[in-house]
Amino acid sequence: MGEAAGQAVARKMKEFLKEKEKLFMVFAAAPSQNEFLDALSRNPGIDWKKVITFHLDEYVGLPSTAPQNFGQFLRVRLFEKVQPGEVHYLNGTVQDPEAEGRRYTALLKDHPFDIACLGIGENGHLAFNDPPVADFNDPRAVKVVDLDLASRQQQVHDGCFKDLEIVPREAITLTIPVILSSRFIYCMVPAPTKAEAVRRTLTEPVSTACPATILRKHENAILFLDQDSARLIGSMS
């Protein structure tokens, strides 16, 4: 799955770079993206100096050097390997996260996304737009959110944190309208823990009860699954 997704994103990047001087991309940071990021980083022939990169979300209060920090995750997994022309990090260590959201919002206005590379959470979230805070018509581009218990528990399931008590309770996240504004969306969702979220994404009514259902409204959203995450699709009516 990771190899297939990496090749698909690389092909689209090369297509864009034939017609654009700058390519704007946003990436998710999660173990579910490991194989995809590795495959993308090894794909030859991408002019990464023309690529301007962002990331979807960041914990509030987690040191920037912590391995669970999303910026650090992407720095190690991708950015240090490919050396993009620009990397714009969300800073969750600032004293005023709301101000950081406004700073990032200003950056996004000048860098409309060509490609968004996402995952889906166990509760159906996109970035940290968990069901309690997801808004398909959110007027904000970036916001500070309280993390849903299911999202925090997922971080333990993924092995990112040893126990629930040390998982941060707040995050800064790009909102759903900003994600959907990307011209192309590639969504990589492996592992058995995501099977129910995949089933809900594909079968339930489009609603914030499962935020990922909104991907069905995007004309260029592509979902990549493995056998484990796709295991409940056979039961779809």
N, C-alpha and C positions, 0 to 999 in steps of 0.2 A: 504493500500500500504506500509506504513512504517513498519508495523508488518511483512508483507511478506518479504520485503527486509531485515529487520533485521534478520529474521530467516535464510534466504538464505545465507547471509554473514557469520553469525555465524557458519552455517554448513560447509562452505568452510574453515573458519579459523580452525575449529577443525580437518578437514581433513588434512590440511597442518601441523598442530602442531603434528600430529601423526608421521610425517616423517621428520620434520625440527626442529632444535633447536631454530631458530629465524624466525619470520614471519615479513615481511616488508610490511607496508600498508601506503596508502596516502588517505587523506580525504578532501572533499570539505566542506566549511563553508558557509551556506546560510539557510534562513528560510525553504527552500524546503527540507532540510535534517533533520528537527527537529524530526519528527515522527520516521524516520529510526534510527537516533542516539539514541533516547530514547529506542526503541525496542532492539537495539544492546547492549546497556549498561545494560539492564535487563536480557539478555540471560545468563543462568547459564552454568558453565562448561568450560568457556574459560580461558586458562592460559595466562592472559594478561601480565604477567611478561616476557613472551617470545616474546612479540609483540613490534616492533620498528615502531614508527609512524612519519609521516610527514604530511604537508598540502600543498594544491595546489597553493595557491596564498596569497598575502598580500598587503594591501594598503601601499603606500609610504607616510610617514609623519603623520600617524594617531597614537596617543598614544597607547601603548601596553595594557593599562587598559581600553580603550574605548570599550563599548559594541559592536560596529561595527567592531572592530579589529578581523580579522579572527582567529588568534591564541587564543585570549581571548574567542571567541565564542566556539571554540572546547575545550578549557580548561574547560569551565563551562558545556558545553553540554555532553562531553564524557570523557576527559582525567582525570579530578578530580574524576569521578565516578568509573572508571575502573583501574586506575593507571597502564598504560603500562610500560614495562621495560625501554623504552626510548621514549622521545618526542623531536623531532627536529623542532623548530619553525623558520619560516622566520621572520626576523626582519626588519620591514619597517620604523623604527625610526632612522636608521643609517644615518650618513652623506653621505656615498657613497653607494647608492643602487646597483650599478654595482659590487662593491666589495662583497656585501652581496650575490649577485647572484653567484659569483665565489665560495664563501664559501659553499653555499648550493649545488652547482654543485659537489664539491669535496665529500660531504657527499653522494650524490646520487650514485656516482660511486661504492661505497662500499655497497650499500643497494638497489639492484634491486628489484623493487616492485613485490610482489606476488599478492596483491589485491589493486585495486584502486576503491574508492567510490566517485562517481561524481554526478553532476547535469548538466543540460543544460540551458544556458541563454536564455532570450527572443529573442536575436538576433542569437541564435544558438551557442554561444561561449562555449568552454570547458576551465575550469579555466578562466583566463582573456585573452585567445586567441580569441579576437574579430575578426570579418571578416577583418578589415584593417591590422591587424598584424599577423593573423594566418598563419602558414607555416607548411605544412605536412612533409617537409624535413628540418626543422629547424636544423642548425648545433649546436645550443646552447641547453643546458638542462634547463637553467633558464635565463629569460631576464626581463628587465625593459620595460614597455609598457605604452603608452598613452591610457587611457580608452576611448572607443567608447561612444558617447553620449547615445546610447541605453542601454549600460551597466550601465552608471551612473544613467539614468532615472529609470532603474529597481530597483536600491537600494531605490529609493523613493517609487516606487510601492510596494516594499516589506515592507515598513515601517521602514527601517533601518535608514534613514535620513529624516528630515522634508522637506527639499527642495533641489533642484538640486545644488545650489551654494555651499553647504557645503559638497557635495560628493567629495572625493579626485579625482584628475585628473590623477594620476599615480599609478601603481602597479608593484609588482614583481610577475612573474608567472612562473610555470613550463610550458614547451613547449609541443606541441602535440606529438612529437616522444617519449618523456619521459613517457607521460601518456599512450600511446599505447604500450609501452614496458612492461606494467604490464601483468602478466600471466592471470589474470581475472579482468574484469571491471564490476562493478555494478553501474548502472546509475538510480538515483531516480528523477523523474520529475513529481510532482503533480501540480495541480491548473490550472484554466482556462487561466491564463496569459501565460501559456506555450504551449497551444494547437497548435498554429501556428508553433512554433519552433519544436514541435514533428512531425507535418505533414511534414514540410520541411526536417527534419532529415531522415524520412522514405521514402520520395518520390523524392526529388530533386537529381540531379546528385551530386556525391561526389566532393565537391569543398570547398574552403575556404569562398565562399559566405555564406555558412552555415557550420561552422567548425564541428559541431556534426555529419554531414553525414559521416565522416571518421570512426565513430564507426562501420559502416556496414562492414568495412574491417577487423575488429578484430574477431578472431575465438571464443573468449570467452567473448563477451560483452553482458550483459543482461540488458534490459531496463524495468524499473518498472514505470507504469503509474496509475493514478486514473481515474475515470470516466470523470472528468473535462478536464484533459490534453489529454485524448484519444478521445475527442468528435469529432474531425475532421477526425479520421482515417476511418470512414465509407465512406468518400468521396474519398478515395484513389482509383485510377484506377488500 
